[in-house]
């Protein structure tokens, strides 16, 4: 409400996600921005609510509203449920029903949000890394051990993952089994960005950079 009443407001940009499309039976596997949203996870429902509130504020202020619908954001130095889960030494997967998903590198997400501020596009934009991988492919790329899990076995797998410090929320489990991707061509055109491929994002997820502590350049003389 405060933003809508601000006379200097020129545009509204909100961080959303492709989870708003949902993964119900028969849902498009690669939705574009014209596909109606139908979230099927609590996280997706929260993102849809954020978009609705932003659009209402934009209507009051008469300014464009950009919903940047990011693919799941992961990277070597950002906390994310999916990233923590895939980094476990042993990872549960469902090889019989897993569908491919797309990811977005943490730096590409930042670049997209900054570009959206100046683009002043009115409407949603899917920002995803080109290409997709399955859970099994991602696990093998990280040289982890995949463990087949089926049906109710996911509840046990989620409990074990949580004990190891990697809770698996519903939207992350949905992604691992039902997939999650979208058409990002419009965002690349409007924002002028080229996100890293999903394959590159997974590769960087497993890179652990050594922290180098600088040596003192000289002795400090107390005063």
Secondary structure as UniProt FT lines:
FT   HELIX           2..5
FT   TURN            7..8
FT   STRAND          11..17
FT   HELIX           18..21
FT   TURN            25..26
FT   TURN            33..34
FT   HELIX           42..61
FT   STRAND          64..70
FT   STRAND          72..74
FT   TURN            76..77
FT   HELIX           81..86
FT   STRAND          90..93
FT   TURN            95..97
FT   STRAND          103..105
FT   HELIX           106..119
FT   STRAND          123..127
FT   HELIX           135..141
FT   TURN            142..143
FT   STRAND          145..148
FT   TURN            151..152
FT   HELIX           153..163
FT   TURN            164..165
FT   HELIX           170..178
FT   HELIX           185..191
FT   HELIX           198..205
//
